[in-house]
Structures are given as structure tokens and as C-alpha cells.
Amino acid sequence: MKHGSISRFFVTVPAMLVLCLALVLSAAQINATAHKDGGLLGDVPATAAAIAIDGVKDDIYGQGLRVEIRYQKSEEQSVGATGFATLLCTDGFVYVLFEVTDQAQIFEPNAQFQTSSPWQTESCEVFINEKNSAAENDIVQYRIDCTGWPCVYTRTGTANYGADKVGKAFEYAAGRTGSGYVAEFKIPLKTAGKNVLSGTSSEIGIHFQINDVKDDEGNLNWATELSAKTGSGADSWQVDAYPYVTLGASGIVPQATEEPTEAPTEAPTEAPTEAPTEEATEPGNEAGTEDPAEEATGAPGDKPGETDGGDAGTDEPDNTNGSTDTDEPAATAEPAEETGKAAATEKPSGETETPKVGKSCGSAAGGAAAIVLAAAAAAALFKKKD
């Protein structure tokens, strides 16, 4: 072999290898991304919550990915019942809750249709593509009708209709609502979503469908989610138009719990307070309060401060019979202005109450002054009557 031929050989072989590798990678890329034309619906949050599969919407679904189902499968097909699918995931499983609104009539499933053509019943379907590819053989179809009748179907030969044949292929339940029904799925994943609770996210192709029976013959309306590829819905097995979702990329949502109700706090009970002792008022300002200088202290001859238990005298030393004798002691001065309160008040029992020390009624000196004035007044009265 000539030198030039050898050179061309070493140049041509690597070029051919590069070309072949590029073709392989190109083909793999086409297969891996064809599904993405359907668009990303969003991320399915992961949860460790124990969700009961009972056809009743648990509170935790309020934190899931919600997908609207109201688009036509094709231009030739009409839409009847519509609804929403809400998704959550956990390690090795994806939860799907359909909430279907049927404004017309919900037809009870025909037993013959259930076992031969279950899509001709009031039902919901989920198509899962764990490889997120464009291949029909990678799809598993799950269905529940409005009574909870289950189905599993694949393009590779699986067609299990009814609880006895479905077995434990997935968990399911359905329940009626005032405006339609609920269908709930817990679907196992073989490869995708195995460690979402540990923070490992993945993606799957997915497709939803609501089958709405129009009459007793099993004629249908359909509704699906929006496909970015078609601008409307995708047909049942139009795999390259399926949208997709990511699993667990947004993290873990906590289990729904009711907000703790705070125990009512009783208003602090204030200790009962004694009625405030009324401060002494100037004579004449308080109803029923007599000027201490006007109080009679007893019958003539009694000592100041003593009583015989009888009625108190009513004579006033500074105003008897209109007399204004200037020789009298200064009994007309009002002691309340000096003491602030009477030195003593009489009780019906004859006991004399002594003013409390420290109150605004006056000091001990003021009390003594009041006693002196009272004694002087009594002496003057006794002298005048004599």
C-alpha cells in the first residue's frame, strides 16, 4: 500500500466512525425528546403522607400538581364531562385524583361494557410512560369507572378488566359527589420515582382522559389535558403528543394537618376591690353629713365624748333661739376645716367610733382639737341653759 493510500485510510476511518456515532446519538436523541413536544405540565410534589385510597379527597391533595382536563381529543370528537387531575408522588408510586364534573347525566356502567369495552363507561384513564419515550410499548393504561371498576391495559398483551384480574396491579377507589364523581389511583412505578423522598427527581410521560357516556348505547364524549404539540388534547395512543411531568423536583410537601386550635384564654379574674373610702368633704357638700360643730354630744352634764344611749341633742351652740352672744367660746368656727372630718360618730349601740389613723380624716392633733372644740361647745350650751 502506498504512503498516500495509507494516509487516506487513516483519515477516512475516523471520519466514518464519527459519522456513525453522530447518527446513533441523533437517533437516540429523537427517541428521547419526541415526547417533549407535548409540553411540561409541571412538577409533582413528593410526600410522605399516608394517603387513604378511598375515593375521598384528602387534604394533602391541596398541595399537589393540578391539571385541567377539558380539551378535545380531536376535532371530530366532542367534550362533555370535564374535571381536574391532581398528582402527588412518593417513593415508587404516583397518586392521581380525578374530580369529574358531569353537567348532564351519569349513566350507571353497563356490565357487558365493563368486561368487554370498559372505555364505554363513565370513567377516567391515566397513561403512564416511565421511560418518557415516544414508543407505545412503553405505555401502561389504568382506568377506573364511576363505580370503582378497575382496568389495566398495555400494547404488549395485558388486558385485565375487573378487580379479580387486576389484583394488586394498582390501588383504586371511586366515590360520587354532588356534581359528578371522584376516581383515585395509586400507581406503582418500576423505574422512575424510586427515591423522590431522598431528593432524586425524574420525569415520566403522562396522559389523562375522561370518558363521558352520552346515551345507553355507550356513545362517548372525551376530554383530555392540553398538549403543546396539538394545541388541544391528544388522542388515546398518540404517544408523541403526550405531555410529561417531573417527579419530586420541587421537594417534599408536609402532611396536611389542621391548624392547632388555641385553648381559649380566660380573662384574668381581677381580685374584688373594696369600695374606695370616700374622702372627707367640706361640710355642706355631701348630703346627710352634718357639721361636727353642730352635733349635740348628749344631755347637759354629760362629759364630752360620752353618751347615755338616748337621743342626741339637736341644739346648736352657735344658733340657739337666734342668739349671737359674743361672750361664747369660739364654737362657731367650723372644726372640719381644721380636722377634715368629725372626731367621732355615734353608733346606734352607743359605742363611739374612733377615727382611723392615716386616713384623710386628719391627724391625731386634729382629732384632739376637735374634741376640745366639742367640749367647749357643750360647756357653753350648759352655761347658757343655766
NUFI-903988 format. One line per 3 residues: for each residue x, y, z of N, C-alpha, C. Coordinates in steps of 0.05 Angstrom, whole numbers. Layout:
! residues N
X,Y,Z,X,Y,Z,X,Y,Z ~ ...
//
This chain:
! residues 386
17,-24,0,0,0,0,18,25,0 ~ 11,43,-17,26,67,-19,22,85,4 ~ 42,103,8,40,121,31,15,139,29
8,148,5,-16,165,3,-41,150,10 ~ -42,125,2,-66,108,8,-69,104,37 ~ -46,99,50,-47,95,79,-57,120,93
-48,142,84,-57,167,97,-87,172,93 ~ -97,166,69,-126,169,64,-142,150,81 ~ -130,126,86,-144,106,102,-148,115,130
-126,126,142,-127,135,170,-144,160,173 ~ -147,174,152,-165,198,153,-194,190,150 ~ -199,171,131,-226,163,125,-239,147,147
-225,129,159,-237,111,181,-246,128,204 ~ -230,145,216,-240,161,238,-265,178,230 ~ -264,189,206,-287,205,198,-312,188,196
-310,164,186,-333,146,185,-343,139,212 ~ -325,134,230,-333,127,258,-348,150,271 ~ -337,174,267,-350,198,278,-378,201,266
-380,197,240,-407,199,227,-426,179,238 ~ -417,154,241,-435,133,252,-444,140,280 ~ -425,149,297,-432,156,324,-452,179,325
-449,198,307,-467,221,306,-495,211,299 ~ -497,193,280,-523,182,272,-537,167,295 ~ -521,152,309,-533,137,332,-543,156,353
-526,175,360,-535,195,380,-559,211,371 ~ -560,217,345,-582,232,335,-608,216,337 ~ -606,191,330,-630,174,332,-639,171,361
-620,168,379,-627,165,408,-639,191,418 ~ -628,214,408,-639,240,417,-668,243,407 ~ -673,236,382,-700,238,371,-720,222,388
-712,197,395,-730,180,410,-734,191,439 ~ -713,203,450,-714,212,478,-730,237,481 ~ -730,254,460,-742,280,464,-768,284,448
-777,264,433,-801,267,417,-825,273,435 ~ -826,261,458,-849,265,477,-850,293,487 ~ -827,307,488,-826,334,500,-841,354,483
-848,347,459,-865,365,443,-892,369,456 ~ -901,350,473,-927,353,486,-927,373,508 ~ -903,381,517,-901,402,537,-899,391,566
-887,407,583,-884,401,611,-909,411,627 ~ -922,394,641,-946,402,657,-937,414,683 ~ -914,407,693,-904,417,719,-891,395,735
-885,402,760,-873,383,778,-893,371,797 ~ -890,345,802,-908,331,821,-893,331,848 ~ -904,344,868,-890,345,894,-890,317,907
-868,312,921,-866,286,936,-878,290,964 ~ -888,268,975,-899,269,1002,-895,243,1016 ~ -892,244,1042,-890,220,1058,-917,215,1073
-937,231,1066,-963,228,1079,-976,201,1072 ~ -990,190,1091,-1005,165,1086,-1031,172,1074 ~ -1034,170,1048,-1058,178,1034,-1077,153,1032
-1101,156,1042,-1120,134,1040,-1133,133,1013 ~ -1132,110,1000,-1144,107,973,-1173,98,978 ~ -1191,117,979,-1219,111,987,-1239,127,971
-1230,141,950,-1249,157,935,-1258,183,948 ~ -1243,191,968,-1248,216,982,-1223,233,981 ~ -1226,258,975,-1203,276,971,-1191,283,998
-1166,274,1003,-1152,281,1027,-1142,310,1025 ~ -1137,322,1048,-1128,350,1049,-1101,353,1035 ~ -1084,333,1036,-1057,335,1024,-1058,340,994
-1080,332,981,-1082,337,952,-1082,367,945 ~ -1089,383,965,-1088,412,961,-1060,422,955 ~ -1040,406,960,-1012,414,955,-1000,401,931
-1017,386,915,-1008,372,892,-1008,388,867 ~ -998,376,845,-999,388,818,-1027,384,807 ~ -1040,405,799,-1068,404,789,-1069,409,759
-1080,390,745,-1081,391,715,-1110,392,706 ~ -1116,412,689,-1144,415,679,-1148,395,656 ~ -1172,383,656,-1179,363,635,-1205,373,622
-1202,386,599,-1226,397,586,-1222,400,555 ~ -1201,388,544,-1194,392,516,-1203,368,499 ~ -1210,374,474,-1218,353,455,-1195,335,448
-1201,309,444,-1181,291,434,-1174,297,405 ~ -1194,304,390,-1191,311,362,-1214,329,354 ~ -1212,340,330,-1233,359,321,-1260,344,317
-1259,319,311,-1284,304,306,-1298,296,332 ~ -1285,298,355,-1296,288,379,-1304,311,398 ~ -1326,309,411,-1337,330,428,-1329,325,457
-1332,347,473,-1326,346,502,-1352,347,517 ~ -1354,329,537,-1378,330,555,-1369,336,583 ~ -1366,315,599,-1356,318,626,-1327,328,626
-1320,345,645,-1293,356,648,-1285,352,677 ~ -1260,361,683,-1251,359,711,-1223,366,714 ~ -1211,357,736,-1183,362,743,-1171,336,753
-1145,333,747,-1129,311,759,-1108,324,777 ~ -1106,315,801,-1086,325,820,-1066,303,826 ~ -1040,309,825,-1019,289,827,-1001,295,851
-993,273,864,-972,273,884,-955,248,879 ~ -931,246,891,-915,222,888,-901,216,914 ~ -893,191,917,-876,182,939,-857,162,927
-839,150,942,-820,131,931,-834,108,918 ~ -831,106,891,-842,83,876,-871,85,869 ~ -885,108,874,-913,109,868,-920,138,859
-942,140,843,-953,165,837,-983,164,843 ~ -993,185,856,-1022,186,863,-1035,205,843 ~ -1059,197,834,-1075,213,816,-1104,214,826
-1114,238,830,-1142,241,839,-1157,257,818 ~ -1177,244,805,-1194,257,786,-1219,268,802 ~ -1226,293,795,-1251,305,804,-1267,312,779
-1288,296,774,-1303,299,749,-1329,313,754 ~ -1334,332,736,-1359,347,736,-1375,339,711 ~ -1399,328,716,-1416,320,693,-1442,335,695
-1445,355,677,-1469,372,678,-1494,358,667 ~ -1490,336,653,-1513,321,642,-1520,298,661 ~ -1521,275,650,-1529,251,666,-1505,232,669
-1503,221,693,-1483,200,698,-1497,173,694 ~ -1488,158,673,-1500,132,667,-1487,110,683 ~ -1503,94,696,-1492,71,710,-1478,52,691
-1454,43,697,-1439,26,678,-1455,1,670 ~ -1453,-5,645,-1465,-30,634,-1446,-53,640 ~ -1455,-74,652,-1438,-97,659,-1424,-109,635
-1438,-110,613,-1426,-121,589,-1402,-103,579 ~ -1407,-77,580,-1385,-58,572,-1361,-61,591 ~ -1367,-64,617,-1345,-66,636,-1325,-89,630
-1335,-111,621,-1318,-134,616,-1308,-137,588 ~ -1320,-121,569,-1311,-124,541,-1299,-98,530 ~ -1311,-75,536,-1302,-49,526,-1306,-28,548
-1290,-30,569,-1294,-13,592,-1291,17,587 ~ -1279,24,565,-1278,53,558,-1305,65,552 ~ -1326,47,547,-1353,57,542,-1369,60,568
-1355,67,589,-1368,73,615,-1360,101,624 ~ -1374,111,643,-1366,136,656,-1341,130,672 ~ -1318,139,661,-1293,130,672,-1270,150,668
-1248,145,682,-1224,162,680,-1200,144,674 ~ -1181,154,657,-1158,138,649,-1132,154,653 ~ -1111,139,661,-1084,151,664,-1066,133,647
-1050,146,629,-1030,132,613,-1003,140,624 ~ -987,120,632,-960,125,644,-938,115,626 ~ -919,132,620,-895,124,605,-871,130,622
-861,109,636,-839,114,654,-813,121,640 ~ -810,113,615,-785,119,601,-788,147,588 ~ -811,158,588,-816,184,576,-808,183,546
-815,162,533,-807,158,506,-831,163,487 ~ -826,158,462,-848,161,442,-857,133,432 ~ -853,112,448,-860,85,440,-885,76,454
-904,65,439,-929,55,450,-924,32,470 ~ -904,16,464,-899,-7,482,-889,1,509 ~ -882,26,513,-874,35,540,-897,46,556
-921,44,546,-944,56,559,-959,34,575 ~ -968,42,599,-987,26,614,-1012,43,619 ~ -1035,32,613,-1061,47,616,-1076,37,640
-1085,56,657,-1100,49,681,-1127,63,679 ~ -1149,49,687,-1176,61,684,-1192,53,709 ~ -1209,72,718,-1229,67,739,-1256,79,729
-1278,64,731,-1303,77,725,-1316,89,750 ~ -1339,102,747,-1351,117,769,-1360,100,792 ~ -1360,73,788,-1367,55,810,-1342,42,823
-1318,48,812,-1294,36,822,-1284,11,808 ~ -1297,5,785,-1288,-19,769,-1261,-13,756 ~ -1240,-30,761,-1213,-24,751,-1206,-39,726
-1186,-27,711,-1175,-40,688,-1145,-33,685 ~ -1130,-51,674,-1102,-46,666,-1098,-57,638 ~ -1084,-41,621,-1081,-49,593,-1053,-40,583
-1041,-57,567,-1016,-50,554,-1017,-59,525 ~ -999,-48,508,-998,-56,480,-983,-83,477 ~ -973,-93,498,-958,-118,496,-974,-142,505
-1000,-139,509,-1016,-163,514,-1031,-163,540 ~ -1027,-143,557,-1042,-142,583,-1069,-129,578 ~ -1091,-143,586,-1118,-131,585,-1133,-143,609
-1129,-131,632,-1142,-140,656,-1166,-122,663 ~ -1190,-133,661,-1214,-118,667,-1228,-130,691 ~ -1231,-114,712,-1244,-124,736,-1225,-129,759
-1235,-127,783,-1218,-129,807,-1204,-156,809 ~ -1217,-178,801,-1205,-204,804,-1181,-207,785 ~ -1181,-194,762,-1159,-196,743,-1137,-175,748
-1146,-152,757,-1127,-131,763,-1110,-138,787 ~ -1122,-150,807,-1108,-157,831,-1095,-133,844 ~ -1069,-135,849,-1054,-114,862,-1037,-97,843
-1045,-97,818,-1030,-81,798,-1030,-51,805 ~ -1051,-41,818,-1052,-14,829,-1074,-12,849 ~ -1075,9,864,-1096,13,883,-1116,34,872
-1141,31,878,-1162,47,865,-1186,50,882 ~ -1202,70,877,-1227,74,890,-1242,97,876 ~ -1268,98,879,-1285,119,867,-1307,126,886
-1318,150,883,-1340,159,900,-1355,181,886 ~ -1381,182,891,-1399,202,879,-1397,228,894 ~ -1401,250,879,-1403,276,891,-1429,289,881
-1435,313,891,-1459,327,883,-1460,334,854 ~ -1436,337,841,-1435,346,814,-1422,326,795 ~ -1416,303,805,-1403,282,788,-1392,260,805
-1365,255,803,-1353,234,818,-1323,238,821 ~ -1311,223,839,-1282,223,844,-1271,196,837 ~ -1248,195,823,-1234,170,818,-1205,173,828
-1196,154,845,-1170,157,858,-1152,133,851 ~ -1127,139,843,-1108,119,835,-1082,121,852 ~ -1071,98,858,-1043,96,869,-1029,77,851
-1012,87,833,-999,72,812,-970,66,818 ~ -961,41,818,-933,35,823,-915,42,799 ~ -891,50,805,-871,57,785,-848,37,787
-840,25,765,-819,5,766,-791,17,766 ~ -787,38,751,-760,50,749,-760,80,757 ~ -779,95,749,-779,124,755,-789,129,784
-780,151,795,-791,160,821,-785,142,844 ~ -763,127,843,-757,108,865,-747,122,890 ~ -734,145,887,-722,158,910,-729,188,912
-754,194,907,-762,222,907,-761,234,935 ~ -765,217,956,-764,227,983,-735,233,992 ~ -716,223,977,-688,228,983,-677,251,965
-694,263,949,-686,285,933,-678,279,905 ~ -683,254,896,-676,246,868,-701,249,851 ~ -700,268,833,-723,272,816,-721,257,789
-743,253,776,-743,240,750,-766,251,734 ~ -771,241,710,-793,250,694,-807,227,681 ~ -833,230,676,-849,209,663,-868,222,643
-873,208,621,-894,217,603,-921,210,615 ~ -941,227,611,-968,222,624,-990,233,607 ~ -1013,220,608,-1036,229,593,-1061,222,609
-1081,240,608,-1106,236,624,-1130,237,604 ~ -1150,222,612,-1174,222,595,-1199,217,612 ~ -1220,232,606,-1246,228,619,-1265,218,597
-1277,195,602,-1297,183,583,-1325,190,593 ~ -1340,204,577,-1367,213,585,-1388,200,567 ~ -1404,183,580,-1425,168,565,-1448,187,558
-1456,186,533,-1478,204,524,-1505,191,524 ~ -1506,164,521,-1531,150,519,-1528,121,528 ~ -1549,106,527,-1548,78,536,-1533,60,516
-1527,70,492,-1513,55,473,-1482,56,477 ~ -1474,72,496,-1445,74,502,-1430,94,485 ~ -1445,111,470,-1431,132,455,-1419,152,474
-1396,164,466,-1380,178,485,-1373,207,476 ~ -1368,223,497,-1353,248,495,-1326,242,509 ~ -1306,257,501,-1280,254,514,-1268,281,522
-1252,281,542,-1237,305,550,-1209,296,559 ~ -1189,312,551,-1161,306,559,-1148,332,568 ~ -1122,329,576,-1106,353,583,-1096,366,558
-1085,389,561,-1074,405,539,-1047,393,530 ~ -1044,389,504,-1019,381,492,-1007,404,477 ~ -982,411,483,-969,433,469,-965,427,440
-964,401,433,-959,394,405,-984,398,388 ~ -1007,391,399,-1032,394,383,-1046,420,387 ~ -1040,434,409,-1055,458,416,-1082,453,428
-1089,427,431,-1114,418,443,-1107,393,459 ~ -1124,372,456,-1118,348,470,-1102,328,453 ~ -1095,306,464,-1081,284,450,-1099,260,449
-1097,245,427,-1113,221,425,-1102,200,444 ~ -1118,179,450,-1111,159,470,-1082,148,467 ~ -1075,141,442,-1049,128,438,-1031,145,420
-1036,171,420,-1018,190,406,-995,197,424 ~ -977,178,427,-956,179,448,-938,203,444 ~ -931,210,420,-912,232,415,-924,259,422
-950,260,427,-963,285,435,-969,286,466 ~ -961,265,480,-965,265,509,-948,286,522 ~ -959,301,541,-941,318,557,-926,301,578
-911,314,594,-896,299,615,-895,316,640 ~ -887,302,662,-884,315,688,-857,307,700 ~ -847,323,718,-824,315,734,-835,306,761
-820,289,774,-828,278,800,-809,287,822 ~ -819,301,842,-803,307,865,-783,330,862 ~ -782,344,839,-763,365,836,-768,389,854
-792,393,862,-799,416,879,-797,410,908 ~ -789,385,915,-786,378,943,-810,364,955 ~ -809,361,981,-829,346,995,-849,365,1009
-875,358,1005,-895,374,1019,-903,359,1045 ~ -907,374,1066,-914,362,1092,-942,350,1091 ~ -947,332,1109,-973,321,1112,-992,342,1121
-1015,344,1108,-1035,364,1115,-1045,359,1143 ~ -1044,380,1159,-1054,378,1186,-1072,402,1192 ~ -1090,398,1210,-1107,421,1217,-1091,439,1235
-1095,465,1232,-1081,484,1249,-1090,480,1277 ~ -1071,479,1296,-1079,475,1324,-1097,497,1334 ~ -1117,489,1347,-1136,509,1358,-1126,516,1386
-1121,541,1389,-1112,550,1415,-1134,549,1436 ~ -1127,538,1459,-1147,537,1480,-1155,565,1488 ~ -1181,569,1491,-1189,597,1498,-1176,606,1524
-1166,629,1524,-1154,640,1547,-1174,656,1563 ~ -1178,647,1588,-1197,661,1604,-1186,688,1613 ~ -1203,707,1612,-1194,734,1620,-1186,733,1650
-1164,744,1657,-1156,744,1685,-1177,756,1703 ~ -1183,741,1724,-1203,750,1742,-1190,770,1762 ~ -1200,794,1761,-1189,814,1779,-1199,810,1807
-1181,812,1825,-1189,810,1853,-1209,831,1860 ~ -1230,824,1874,-1250,844,1880,-1238,866,1897 ~ -1244,889,1889,-1233,912,1904,-1254,924,1921
-1245,932,1945,-1264,945,1964,-1272,972,1953 ~ -1297,978,1959,-1306,1005,1950,-1288,1026,1963 ~ -1278,1044,1948,-1260,1064,1959,-1274,1080,1981
-1258,1084,2002,-1268,1100,2024,-1271,1129,2015 ~ -1294,1140,2019,-1299,1167,2009,-1282,1186,2026 ~ -1269,1204,2011,-1254,1224,2025,-1272,1244,2039
-1262,1255,2059,-1278,1275,2074,-1284,1298,2056 ~ -1308,1308,2057,-1316,1331,2041,-1321,1355,2059 ~ -1320,1377,2048,-1325,1400,2064,-1354,1400,2073
-1360,1410,2097,-1387,1410,2107,-1406,1423,2087 ~ -1429,1410,2083,-1449,1421,2066,-1447,1411,2037 ~ -1424,1398,2030,-1421,1388,2003,-1432,1360,1999
-1434,1345,2022,-1444,1318,2020,-1471,1316,2034 ~ -1490,1305,2020,-1517,1302,2031,-1516,1285,2056 ~ -1530,1294,2077,-1532,1278,2101,-1509,1281,2120
-1488,1296,2113,-1465,1299,2131,-1468,1325,2147 ~ -1469,1323,2173,-1472,1346,2189,-1445,1358,2197 ~ -1445,1383,2201,-1422,1396,2211,-1416,1386,2238
-1391,1376,2244,-1385,1366,2271,-1390,1386,2292 ~ -1388,1411,2286,-1392,1432,2307,-1421,1434,2314 ~ -1439,1423,2297,-1468,1425,2301,-1479,1401,2315
-1462,1380,2319,-1472,1355,2332,-1475,1360,2362 ~ -1497,1352,2373,-1500,1352,2402,-1487,1328,2414 ~ -1473,1330,2436,-1458,1308,2447,-1472,1295,2471
-1497,1303,2476,-1511,1290,2498,-1527,1310,2515 ~ -1539,1299,2536,-1554,1316,2554,-1535,1334,2570 ~ -1546,1356,2580,-1529,1374,2597,-1517,1358,2620
-1491,1363,2624,-1478,1349,2646,-1462,1326,2637 ~ -1467,1315,2613,-1451,1293,2604,-1423,1303,2597 ~ -1404,1285,2600,-1377,1292,2593,-1373,1290,2563
-1356,1307,2553,-1351,1305,2524,-1343,1277,2516 ~ -1355,1267,2494,-1348,1241,2484,-1364,1219,2496 ~ -1381,1224,2516,-1397,1203,2528,-1426,1206,2520
-1440,1184,2519,-1469,1185,2513,-1483,1167,2533 ~ -1508,1173,2537,-1524,1156,2555,-1542,1137,2540 ~ -1537,1135,2514,-1553,1117,2498,-1579,1129,2489
-1586,1154,2498,-1611,1166,2489,-1607,1181,2464 ~ -1628,1196,2457,-1627,1212,2432,-1608,1234,2434 ~ -1594,1239,2413,-1574,1261,2413,-1589,1287,2413
-1578,1307,2427,-1590,1334,2427,-1589,1346,2400 ~ -1607,1365,2395,-1608,1378,2369,-1602,1407,2370 ~ -1596,1417,2395,-1590,1446,2397,-1563,1452,2385
-1561,1473,2372,-1535,1481,2360,-1524,1504,2377 ~ -1500,1502,2387,-1490,1523,2405,-1486,1550,2392 ~ -1484,1551,2366,-1479,1577,2354,-1504,1588,2341
-1527,1575,2346,-1551,1585,2332,-1576,1578,2349 ~ -1574,1582,2376,-1597,1576,2393,-1614,1600,2396 ~ -1640,1598,2389,-1660,1619,2391,-1651,1645,2377
-1634,1642,2358,-1624,1665,2343,-1604,1682,2359 ~ -1595,1672,2382,-1576,1688,2398,-1549,1689,2385 ~ -1536,1712,2388,-1509,1716,2377,-1491,1726,2399
-1491,1713,2422,-1475,1721,2445,-1446,1720,2438 ~ -1433,1744,2439,-1405,1745,2432,-1387,1736,2454 ~ -1398,1731,2479,-1382,1722,2501,-1377,1692,2500
-1391,1679,2481,-1389,1650,2480,-1361,1642,2469 ~ -1352,1619,2476,-1326,1609,2464,-1329,1607,2434 ~ -1307,1605,2421,-1307,1604,2391,-1317,1578,2381
-1343,1574,2388,-1355,1549,2379,-1366,1551,2351 ~ -1366,1575,2340,-1377,1578,2314,-1357,1571,2292 ~ -1332,1568,2299,-1312,1560,2279,-1318,1532,2270
-1315,1527,2246,-1321,1501,2236,-1296,1483,2238 ~ -1296,1464,2256,-1273,1447,2261,-1266,1430,2236 ~ -1285,1425,2219,-1279,1408,2196,-1258,1420,2178
-1256,1447,2179,-1236,1460,2163,-1209,1454,2174 ~ -1207,1449,2201,-1182,1444,2214,-1175,1414,2214 ~ -1195,1398,2218,-1190,1369,2221,-1197,1353,2196
-1214,1363,2179,-1221,1349,2155,-1244,1330,2159 ~ -1251,1322,2184,-1273,1304,2189,-1280,1305,2218 ~ -1304,1296,2225,-1313,1296,2253,-1295,1278,2269
-1291,1285,2294,-1274,1270,2312,-1285,1243,2317 ~ -1311,1241,2320,-1324,1215,2326,-1353,1216,2316 ~ -1363,1192,2310,-1391,1190,2302,-1403,1169,2320
-1428,1174,2326,-1442,1156,2344,-1455,1133,2329 ~ -1453,1109,2341,-1467,1085,2330,-1492,1081,2346 ~ -1512,1068,2335,-1537,1064,2350,-1533,1050,2376
-1512,1034,2378,-1507,1018,2403,-1496,1035,2425 ~ -1489,1059,2419,-1477,1076,2439,-1447,1076,2438 ~ -1435,1058,2422,-1406,1058,2421,-1396,1081,2404
-1373,1091,2411,-1362,1114,2396,-1340,1103,2378 ~ -1341,1110,2352,-1321,1101,2332,-1299,1121,2331 ~ -1275,1111,2335,-1252,1129,2335,-1242,1132,2306
-1235,1156,2298,-1225,1159,2270,-1201,1142,2265 ~ -1199,1131,2241,-1177,1114,2234,-1152,1131,2228 ~ -1130,1121,2239,-1105,1135,2235,-1095,1132,2206
-1084,1154,2195,-1073,1152,2169,-1092,1159,2147 ~ -1118,1160,2152,-1138,1167,2132,-1138,1197,2129 ~ -1154,1206,2109,-1155,1235,2104,-1172,1250,2123
-1182,1236,2144,-1198,1250,2163,-1182,1268,2181 ~ -1156,1266,2182,-1139,1284,2197,-1119,1270,2214 ~ -1101,1284,2225,-1081,1273,2243,-1091,1272,2271
-1075,1260,2289,-1083,1257,2317,-1087,1285,2330 ~ -1070,1303,2322,-1072,1330,2333,-1098,1343,2325 ~ -1106,1339,2300,-1131,1350,2291,-1154,1338,2307
-1153,1311,2312,-1174,1298,2328,-1176,1310,2356 ~ -1153,1315,2368,-1153,1327,2395,-1166,1355,2395 ~ -1159,1370,2374,-1171,1397,2372,-1201,1396,2369
-1210,1376,2355,-1240,1373,2351,-1253,1367,2378 ~ -1239,1350,2394,-1251,1342,2420,-1252,1367,2438 ~ -1231,1383,2437,-1231,1408,2454,-1253,1426,2446
-1257,1430,2419,-1278,1448,2410,-1305,1437,2418 ~ -1309,1410,2415,-1334,1399,2422,-1340,1403,2452 ~ -1319,1400,2469,-1323,1403,2498,-1330,1432,2504
-1317,1451,2490,-1323,1479,2494,-1352,1486,2486 ~ -1360,1474,2464,-1388,1479,2455,-1407,1468,2475 ~ -1402,1444,2486,-1420,1432,2506,-1421,1449,2531
-1398,1459,2540,-1397,1476,2564,-1413,1502,2560 ~ -1410,1514,2536,-1424,1539,2531,-1454,1534,2531 ~ -1462,1512,2519,-1491,1505,2518,-1501,1501,2547
-1485,1487,2562,-1494,1482,2590,-1496,1507,2606 ~ -1477,1526,2602,-1477,1551,2616,-1501,1568,2608 ~ -1507,1568,2581,-1529,1585,2572,-1556,1575,2583
-1559,1548,2584,-1585,1538,2595,-1587,1544,2624 ~ -1565,1546,2638,-1567,1552,2666,-1576,1581,2670
//
